[in-house]
Amino acid sequence: TDPIQIADSFRKFGLTDSTKDLLVVKVSVNPDITHDSVADHLGKVVEGTPVPFNDETLSTISDVGKIRKAYKISPPATKSAPGGAATHVNGSLDDTRRDLEVSVLGAIALRGA
């Protein structure tokens, strides 16, 4: 793991004592490092409650504004519905999130980070 990339992530997305949500991904080819050993370690050093990693949980903890700013992605076009509610021009909120994911992956691929 490149410490510079980790430090850059902390600068972009922040990690403080008041952080409410934390996503941890451990990639290892060492067979001694297992899901249980990582979960045990995190349970000792992180104050919090583990939650399932799925689309629903991820969508509730994502700060879309911060993600857009970090990757320089403009918001999708919206229009006003009756009553002033915003609607998305080209599909549902799921489509908008999917478009954001594709844009982020494209930005990461272009930057090589």
C-alpha positions in Angstrom: 0.0 0.0 0.0 1.3 3.4 -1.0 1.3 5.7 2.1 1.0 8.7 -0.2 -2.3 7.4 -1.7 -3.6 6.8 1.8 -2.7 10.3 3.0 -4.3 11.7 -0.1 -7.5 9.9 0.6 -7.5 11.2 4.2 -7.1 14.8 2.8 -9.8 14.4 0.3 -12.4 12.6 2.3 -11.3 13.2 5.9 -11.0 11.0 8.9 -11.4 12.5 12.3 -12.6 11.6 15.8 -16.1 12.7 14.7 -16.2 10.5 11.6 -19.6 8.7 11.6 -19.1 6.3 8.7 -16.0 4.4 7.7 -15.5 1.9 4.8 -12.5 -0.3 5.2 -11.3 -2.6 2.4 -8.4 -4.9 3.0 -6.9 -6.6 0.0 -4.3 -9.3 0.7 -2.8 -12.3 -1.0 -1.5 -13.6 2.4 -3.6 -16.6 3.4 -3.0 -15.8 7.1 -5.0 -12.5 6.7 -8.6 -13.6 6.7 -12.0 -11.8 7.0 -12.1 -12.9 10.7 -8.6 -11.6 11.5 -9.3 -8.3 9.9 -12.7 -8.0 11.6 -11.1 -8.8 14.9 -8.4 -6.2 14.5 -10.9 -3.5 13.4 -13.2 -4.4 16.3 -10.3 -3.5 18.6 -9.1 -0.3 17.0 -12.4 1.3 15.6 -15.2 2.4 17.8 -18.4 1.5 15.9 -20.8 -1.1 14.8 -20.1 -3.2 11.7 -22.9 -3.1 9.0 -23.4 -5.3 5.9 -21.6 -4.1 2.8 -24.3 -3.8 0.2 -25.7 -1.2 -2.1 -28.4 -0.1 0.4 -25.9 0.5 3.2 -23.4 2.2 0.9 -26.0 4.6 -0.5 -27.0 5.7 3.0 -23.4 6.5 4.1 -22.2 8.1 0.8 -21.6 11.9 0.8 -22.4 12.4 -2.9 -21.5 16.1 -2.8 -18.0 15.3 -1.4 -17.5 12.5 -4.0 -18.5 14.8 -6.8 -16.2 17.6 -5.6 -13.2 15.2 -5.1 -13.5 13.7 -8.6 -14.7 17.0 -10.2 -17.9 15.6 -11.5 -20.8 18.0 -12.2 -24.3 17.2 -10.9 -26.8 15.7 -13.2 -29.4 17.9 -14.9 -32.6 18.1 -13.0 -36.0 19.7 -13.6 -38.7 20.7 -11.2 -41.7 18.5 -10.7 -45.1 19.8 -9.6 -44.8 20.9 -6.0 -41.1 21.9 -6.4 -39.6 18.5 -6.0 -36.6 17.8 -8.1 -36.8 15.0 -10.6 -34.0 13.6 -12.7 -34.2 14.2 -16.4 -32.8 10.9 -17.6 -34.2 8.3 -15.3 -34.4 7.4 -11.7 -32.3 8.1 -8.7 -30.7 4.6 -9.2 -29.7 5.6 -12.7 -28.2 8.8 -11.4 -26.2 6.9 -8.8 -25.0 4.4 -11.4 -23.9 7.3 -13.6 -21.9 8.7 -10.7 -20.3 5.4 -10.1 -19.3 5.1 -13.7 -17.9 8.7 -13.7 -15.9 8.0 -10.6 -14.4 4.8 -12.0 -13.6 6.6 -15.2 -11.9 9.4 -13.3 -9.9 6.9 -11.3 -8.8 5.1 -14.4 -7.8 8.3 -16.2 -5.7 9.4 -13.2 -4.1 6.0 -12.6 -4.9 6.2 -8.9 
